C-alpha cells in the first residue's frame, strides 16, 4: 500500500481514531513499547498498514513536534529486526502544519512466512477493529493452514454415512438440481447415490463430506460440535452480561432460519409513519441484509482443523451488530467487497452444495453464488438510512460491523421552505440540505467537503433528512450513493 499524509489524516479524522490499517503514536518521549505488537500485527494484516509518528490523537491529530526525527527513524529500523521474519518498512519524512512527522509503511509479511513473530518471545499479534491482540498458539496454526489452498470442505467425516442425512433437505436439494434441467449435475437426479457422490455430499467410500454433513445432515454437531453460531445480545454498559445468549445448531439451512428469527426477536425497532399516514415498525437492521451476511459467514468460515473449536459469533448491542467468523477473505480484498463480482470461495464444495440447498422455512435458496450479496447489503442499508457495513479482514478472522443511526419520524413539509426556516435548531441538517440544493447528486464525501462537516456528522444529517422524506438516494448496487432533494 502507499499513502500520502493528507490521505492518512483524512482517513483518521473520518474514523475519529486509529483504524485497522493505521496506527498513530505521538512518540514525543521516544518509541513506545506498544509499537512492537503493532508492527507484528500490521505485518500479519492483509495489505499491511501504516504507522504515523508525531501526531496527538487526543488533540485531533495535531503535530506534537518531534525533537529528534532521525533517532526515531533509526529506532524504527532497529525495532523492525526483532521479528521473524523481519518487518519490512518504508520510512519517509513529511510535515503537518510545518512540523516533522514520520510515516512508516509496514509491508504485509509473505503469506508463506506468516505469522510474523517477536523473535525473543515467539508471540505474534494481529489487528482487529478494536485494537491489537495476541494470537493464541491455535490461531497461529490458522496462518500455517492458509499457506495451502483450502479444501477441507470436501474431506470425509469419519463415522458418517447416508443415514446421517436429512431426507427432506436432500429431497429439496435434488429437486433444485432437477429444476435446472438434465445438463451437468442434473443428468444424475434419477440416481440418488450417484447424485450425492458427484454433488460433493458423499465420498466414494460412503462417508459424508464436511460440506454435505453441514448442509444436508440431520445434526452435524454430533460430529462437528463447534460448527454453530454463538449469538448474544449485550448492552453498551461496561460490566453488564450478555442476555439471550445461545448456540444455534443444526444444518446450515436450519441455522440460517433460527439466527434470523433470533435477530428479529432481539434487535430493536423504530415506529415509522408512512406517506399514507399508516404507522409500522421498522427493524433496526434490514432482514434482507442480515440474511446475506449470516449466510456468508456460514459458507465462508474456515473449516480446517485449527478453527474446529471456534464458532461464528454474533453480538448485538444497542448501537451495533457484529458478525465474526474464523477465516479471512480468500481470493479478494476488503476494498473490492461489493464492488467486483468475484465468485472466489474459501469452501467451493460447500458453496456448490448450498447453492441448491433450500431454506427449511420458506424454501428459498441458501445462496445464489453470483457474488451480488454484498451489493444487496449496501443497497438495503442505504435504503434504511443506515451507514455502510464495515468489513475487517485479519487474515484468520473476518468481521462485519453494522451500526445504527438515529432515525427521525418524517412529518416534515416538502422542500419548499428554505432550509434555514425549516431547521432553526442550529443543526447540521440546514447546511447539508443547502449544499445539496445548490448541487444535487453529491456523495457523502462531497457534501462533507462542501460544508466543512466531518463525514460522520454529514452522514447522520443525511440520514435524518432522508427519514423526513426531504432527500432521496440514487445509487446502483456496489456504487457510492448520491443524494438529491426528494422533489427532484
URMO-V209465 format. One record per residue. OMEGA is omega in radians with two decimals (999 if undefined). BURIAL is 1 if it has 16 or more other C-alpha atoms within 10 Angstrom, else 0. D_FIRST is the distance of its C-alpha to the first C-alpha in whole Angstrom. Layout:
omega = <OMEGA & OMEGA>
burial = <BURIAL & BURIAL>
d_first = <D_FIRST & D_FIRST>
//
This chain:
omega = <3.11 & -3.08 & 3.02 & -3.07 & 3.12 & 3.12 & 3.11 & -3.13 & 3.14 & 3.13 & -3.13 & -3.09 & 3.04 & -3.09 & -3.11 & -3.13 & 3.10 & 3.06 & 3.12 & -3.03 & -3.08 & 3.10 & -3.13 & 3.04 & 3.11 & 3.12 & -3.14 & 3.13 & -3.11 & -3.12 & 3.14 & 3.11 & -3.09 & -3.13 & -3.13 & 3.14 & -3.13 & -3.13 & 3.08 & -3.08 & -3.12 & 3.10 & 3.12 & -3.09 & 3.04 & -3.12 & -3.12 & -3.10 & -3.05 & 2.98 & 3.13 & 3.09 & 3.05 & 3.12 & 3.12 & -3.10 & -3.09 & 3.14 & 3.12 & 3.11 & 3.01 & -3.14 & 3.14 & -3.09 & -3.10 & -3.08 & -3.07 & -3.12 & -3.10 & 3.12 & 3.11 & 3.13 & 3.10 & 3.10 & 3.08 & 3.14 & 3.12 & -3.12 & -3.10 & -3.08 & -3.13 & -3.09 & 3.01 & -0.17 & 3.13 & 3.08 & 3.12 & -3.09 & 2.96 & -3.00 & 3.13 & 3.06 & 3.04 & -3.14 & 3.00 & -3.10 & 3.08 & -3.12 & -3.05 & 3.07 & 3.14 & 3.13 & -3.13 & 3.11 & -3.09 & -3.13 & 3.06 & 3.07 & 3.08 & -3.11 & -3.13 & -3.13 & -3.13 & 0.08 & 3.04 & -3.05 & 2.93 & -2.98 & -3.03 & -3.07 & -3.07 & -3.12 & 3.07 & -3.06 & 3.14 & 3.12 & 2.98 & 3.12 & -3.13 & 3.01 & 3.11 & 3.02 & 3.14 & 3.11 & 2.99 & 3.10 & 3.12 & 3.13 & 3.07 & 3.07 & 3.09 & 3.10 & 3.11 & 3.12 & -3.09 & -3.13 & 3.09 & -3.13 & -3.12 & 3.09 & -3.04 & -3.10 & 3.12 & 3.10 & 3.13 & 3.04 & -3.04 & 3.06 & -3.12 & 3.06 & -3.07 & 3.10 & 3.10 & 3.11 & 3.08 & -3.06 & -3.13 & 3.12 & 3.13 & -3.14 & 3.13 & 3.11 & 3.13 & 3.12 & 3.13 & 3.10 & -3.13 & -3.10 & 3.14 & 3.13 & -3.01 & 3.09 & 3.10 & -3.12 & 3.14 & 3.12 & -2.99 & -3.05 & 3.12 & 3.13 & -3.02 & 3.11 & 3.11 & 3.13 & 3.14 & -3.13 & -3.10 & 3.13 & 3.07 & -3.13 & -3.08 & 3.09 & 3.09 & 3.13 & 3.06 & 3.07 & 3.10 & 2.98 & 3.07 & 3.14 & -3.12 & -3.14 & -3.10 & -3.04 & -2.99 & -3.10 & 3.08 & 3.13 & -3.07 & -3.05 & 3.01 & -3.12 & -3.09 & -2.91 & -3.10 & 3.03 & -3.07 & 3.00 & 3.12 & -3.08 & 3.08 & 3.01 & -3.12 & 3.07 & 3.08 & -3.10 & -3.11 & 3.06 & -3.11 & -3.06 & 3.12 & 3.06 & -3.14 & 3.10 & 3.09 & 3.04 & -3.13 & -3.06 & -3.06 & 3.05 & -3.07 & 3.12 & -3.14 & 3.12 & 3.12 & 3.12 & -3.07 & 3.14 & 3.12 & 3.09 & 3.09 & 3.13 & 3.11 & -3.09 & -2.96 & 3.12 & -3.10 & 3.10 & 3.14 & 3.08 & -3.11 & 3.06 & -3.14 & -3.08 & 3.14 & 3.06 & 3.12 & 3.13 & 3.12 & 3.12 & 3.14 & -3.14 & -3.12 & 3.14 & -3.11 & -3.08 & -3.13 & 3.13 & -3.14 & 3.14 & 3.13 & -3.07 & 3.11 & 3.10 & 3.10 & 3.13 & -3.11 & -3.05 & -3.10 & 3.10 & 3.10 & -3.12 & -3.12 & -2.98 & -3.06 & -3.08 & -3.04 & -3.13 & -3.08 & 3.11 & 2.87 & -3.09 & 3.05 & 3.12 & -3.12 & 3.08 & 3.13 & -3.06 & -3.10 & 3.06 & -3.09 & 3.07 & -3.11 & 3.09 & 3.10 & -3.13 & 3.12 & 3.10 & 3.11 & 3.07 & 3.13 & 3.12 & -3.06 & -3.06 & -3.13 & -3.13 & 3.11 & -3.12 & 3.12 & -3.14 & -3.12 & -3.06 & 3.10 & -3.08 & 3.06 & -3.06 & -3.02 & 3.12 & 3.11 & 3.10 & -3.13 & 3.13 & -3.10 & -3.13 & 3.11 & 3.07 & -3.07 & 3.07 & 3.14 & -3.12 & -3.05 & 3.11 & 3.13 & 3.02 & 3.07 & 3.10 & 3.05 & -3.12 & 3.13 & 3.13 & 3.12 & -3.03 & -3.09 & 3.00 & 3.08 & 3.11 & -3.13 & -3.12 & -3.12 & 3.13 & 3.13 & 3.14 & 3.11 & -3.13 & -3.12 & 3.07 & 3.10 & 3.04 & 3.06 & -3.08 & -3.13 & 3.11 & 3.14 & 3.11 & 3.10 & 3.13 & 3.12 & -3.06 & 3.02 & 3.10 & 3.00 & 3.13 & -3.14 & 2.98 & 3.08 & 3.14 & 3.12 & 3.06 & -3.10 & 3.07 & 3.07 & -3.12 & 3.08 & -3.10 & 3.04 & 3.07 & 3.09 & 3.13 & -3.12 & 3.14 & -3.14 & -3.04 & -3.12 & -3.08 & 3.12 & -3.08 & 3.12 & -3.07 & -3.10 & -3.08 & 3.13 & -3.11 & 3.05 & -3.12 & -3.11 & 3.05 & -3.14 & -3.12 & 3.12 & 3.06 & 3.13 & 3.01 & 3.09 & -3.12 & -3.14 & 3.09 & 3.12 & 3.13 & -3.11 & -3.06 & -3.08 & 3.14 & 2.99 & -3.09 & 3.11 & 3.12 & 3.10 & -3.13 & 3.14 & 3.13 & 3.12 & 3.10 & -3.14 & 3.14 & 3.10 & 3.10 & 3.09 & -3.14 & 3.10 & 3.10 & 3.02 & 3.13 & 3.06 & -3.08 & 3.00 & 3.14 & 3.11 & -3.14 & -3.11 & -3.13 & 3.04 & -2.97 & -3.07 & 2.96 & -3.02 & -3.10 & 3.10 & 999>
burial = <0 & 0 & 0 & 0 & 1 & 0 & 0 & 1 & 1 & 0 & 0 & 1 & 1 & 0 & 0 & 1 & 1 & 1 & 1 & 1 & 1 & 1 & 1 & 1 & 1 & 1 & 1 & 1 & 0 & 1 & 1 & 0 & 0 & 0 & 1 & 1 & 1 & 1 & 1 & 1 & 1 & 1 & 1 & 1 & 1 & 1 & 1 & 1 & 1 & 1 & 1 & 1 & 1 & 1 & 1 & 1 & 1 & 0 & 0 & 0 & 1 & 1 & 1 & 1 & 1 & 1 & 0 & 0 & 1 & 0 & 0 & 1 & 1 & 0 & 0 & 1 & 1 & 0 & 1 & 1 & 0 & 1 & 1 & 1 & 1 & 1 & 1 & 1 & 1 & 0 & 1 & 0 & 0 & 0 & 0 & 1 & 0 & 0 & 0 & 1 & 1 & 1 & 1 & 1 & 1 & 1 & 1 & 1 & 1 & 0 & 1 & 0 & 0 & 1 & 1 & 1 & 1 & 1 & 0 & 0 & 0 & 0 & 1 & 1 & 1 & 1 & 1 & 1 & 1 & 0 & 0 & 1 & 0 & 0 & 1 & 0 & 0 & 0 & 1 & 1 & 1 & 1 & 1 & 0 & 1 & 1 & 0 & 0 & 0 & 1 & 0 & 1 & 1 & 1 & 1 & 1 & 1 & 0 & 0 & 1 & 1 & 1 & 0 & 1 & 1 & 1 & 0 & 0 & 1 & 1 & 0 & 1 & 1 & 1 & 1 & 1 & 1 & 1 & 0 & 0 & 0 & 0 & 0 & 0 & 1 & 1 & 0 & 1 & 1 & 0 & 0 & 0 & 1 & 0 & 1 & 1 & 1 & 0 & 1 & 1 & 1 & 1 & 1 & 0 & 0 & 1 & 1 & 1 & 1 & 1 & 1 & 1 & 1 & 1 & 1 & 1 & 1 & 1 & 1 & 1 & 1 & 0 & 0 & 1 & 0 & 1 & 1 & 1 & 1 & 1 & 1 & 1 & 1 & 1 & 1 & 0 & 0 & 0 & 0 & 0 & 0 & 0 & 0 & 0 & 0 & 0 & 1 & 1 & 1 & 1 & 1 & 1 & 1 & 1 & 1 & 1 & 1 & 1 & 1 & 1 & 0 & 1 & 1 & 1 & 0 & 0 & 1 & 0 & 0 & 0 & 0 & 1 & 1 & 0 & 0 & 0 & 0 & 0 & 0 & 0 & 0 & 0 & 1 & 1 & 1 & 1 & 1 & 0 & 1 & 1 & 1 & 1 & 1 & 1 & 1 & 1 & 1 & 1 & 1 & 1 & 1 & 1 & 1 & 1 & 0 & 1 & 1 & 0 & 0 & 1 & 1 & 1 & 1 & 1 & 1 & 1 & 1 & 0 & 0 & 1 & 1 & 1 & 1 & 1 & 1 & 1 & 1 & 1 & 1 & 1 & 0 & 0 & 0 & 1 & 0 & 0 & 1 & 1 & 1 & 0 & 0 & 0 & 0 & 0 & 1 & 1 & 1 & 1 & 1 & 1 & 1 & 1 & 1 & 1 & 1 & 1 & 1 & 1 & 1 & 1 & 0 & 0 & 0 & 0 & 1 & 1 & 1 & 0 & 1 & 0 & 1 & 1 & 1 & 1 & 1 & 1 & 1 & 1 & 1 & 1 & 1 & 1 & 1 & 1 & 1 & 1 & 1 & 1 & 1 & 0 & 1 & 1 & 1 & 1 & 1 & 1 & 1 & 1 & 1 & 1 & 1 & 1 & 1 & 1 & 1 & 0 & 1 & 0 & 1 & 1 & 0 & 0 & 0 & 0 & 1 & 0 & 0 & 0 & 1 & 0 & 0 & 0 & 0 & 0 & 0 & 0 & 0 & 1 & 1 & 1 & 1 & 1 & 1 & 1 & 1 & 1 & 1 & 0 & 0 & 1 & 1 & 1 & 1 & 1 & 1 & 1 & 1 & 1 & 0 & 0 & 1 & 0 & 1 & 1 & 1 & 1 & 1 & 1 & 1 & 1 & 1 & 1 & 1 & 1 & 1 & 1 & 1 & 1 & 1 & 1 & 1 & 1 & 1 & 1 & 1 & 0 & 1 & 1 & 0 & 1 & 1 & 1 & 1 & 1 & 1 & 0 & 0 & 0>
d_first = <0 & 4 & 7 & 10 & 13 & 15 & 12 & 12 & 16 & 16 & 14 & 16 & 19 & 19 & 19 & 21 & 20 & 17 & 15 & 14 & 10 & 11 & 14 & 17 & 20 & 22 & 23 & 26 & 28 & 26 & 23 & 24 & 25 & 23 & 20 & 20 & 20 & 17 & 15 & 17 & 16 & 12 & 12 & 14 & 12 & 10 & 7 & 7 & 7 & 9 & 12 & 14 & 18 & 21 & 21 & 23 & 22 & 26 & 27 & 24 & 21 & 24 & 23 & 26 & 26 & 25 & 28 & 27 & 23 & 23 & 25 & 22 & 20 & 22 & 22 & 19 & 19 & 22 & 21 & 18 & 21 & 23 & 21 & 21 & 19 & 18 & 15 & 12 & 11 & 10 & 13 & 14 & 17 & 17 & 20 & 21 & 24 & 25 & 24 & 22 & 19 & 16 & 12 & 11 & 8 & 9 & 8 & 9 & 13 & 14 & 16 & 19 & 19 & 18 & 19 & 18 & 21 & 23 & 25 & 28 & 29 & 27 & 25 & 22 & 20 & 18 & 16 & 18 & 19 & 21 & 20 & 20 & 22 & 24 & 24 & 27 & 29 & 29 & 25 & 24 & 26 & 24 & 21 & 24 & 25 & 22 & 22 & 24 & 24 & 26 & 30 & 32 & 33 & 35 & 37 & 40 & 41 & 44 & 47 & 47 & 49 & 49 & 51 & 48 & 47 & 48 & 50 & 50 & 46 & 47 & 49 & 47 & 44 & 46 & 48 & 44 & 44 & 47 & 46 & 44 & 47 & 48 & 45 & 43 & 43 & 46 & 48 & 49 & 49 & 53 & 52 & 51 & 50 & 49 & 46 & 45 & 44 & 43 & 41 & 39 & 41 & 44 & 43 & 46 & 47 & 48 & 46 & 43 & 39 & 37 & 36 & 40 & 41 & 38 & 39 & 42 & 44 & 47 & 45 & 42 & 42 & 45 & 43 & 39 & 40 & 36 & 35 & 36 & 34 & 35 & 35 & 36 & 37 & 37 & 37 & 35 & 37 & 37 & 39 & 40 & 40 & 39 & 41 & 42 & 40 & 41 & 39 & 39 & 40 & 42 & 40 & 37 & 39 & 41 & 38 & 37 & 40 & 41 & 37 & 38 & 41 & 40 & 38 & 40 & 43 & 40 & 38 & 40 & 41 & 41 & 45 & 44 & 47 & 46 & 48 & 51 & 52 & 51 & 49 & 47 & 44 & 41 & 39 & 36 & 33 & 34 & 35 & 34 & 30 & 31 & 33 & 30 & 28 & 30 & 31 & 27 & 27 & 30 & 29 & 26 & 27 & 26 & 30 & 30 & 32 & 29 & 29 & 33 & 34 & 31 & 32 & 30 & 30 & 31 & 31 & 33 & 34 & 35 & 32 & 29 & 29 & 27 & 27 & 25 & 26 & 25 & 22 & 19 & 18 & 19 & 18 & 15 & 12 & 13 & 12 & 14 & 17 & 20 & 19 & 19 & 23 & 21 & 24 & 22 & 24 & 24 & 28 & 29 & 33 & 33 & 31 & 34 & 37 & 36 & 35 & 39 & 40 & 41 & 41 & 45 & 45 & 45 & 44 & 41 & 38 & 36 & 33 & 33 & 30 & 29 & 25 & 27 & 27 & 24 & 25 & 28 & 27 & 25 & 28 & 31 & 29 & 29 & 33 & 33 & 32 & 29 & 26 & 23 & 22 & 19 & 18 & 16 & 15 & 16 & 16 & 20 & 21 & 20 & 21 & 22 & 24 & 26 & 27 & 31 & 32 & 35 & 37 & 40 & 43 & 44 & 47 & 46 & 48 & 46 & 44 & 47 & 47 & 45 & 42 & 44 & 47 & 45 & 43 & 45 & 43 & 41 & 38 & 35 & 36 & 38 & 36 & 33 & 36 & 37 & 34 & 34 & 37 & 37 & 34 & 34 & 31 & 28 & 25 & 25 & 22 & 24 & 27 & 26 & 25 & 28 & 30 & 28 & 28 & 25 & 23 & 25 & 28 & 28 & 27 & 30 & 32 & 32 & 32 & 36 & 37 & 36 & 38 & 41 & 41 & 40 & 36 & 35 & 32 & 31 & 29 & 28 & 26 & 23 & 23 & 22 & 26 & 28 & 31 & 35 & 38 & 40 & 43 & 41>
//
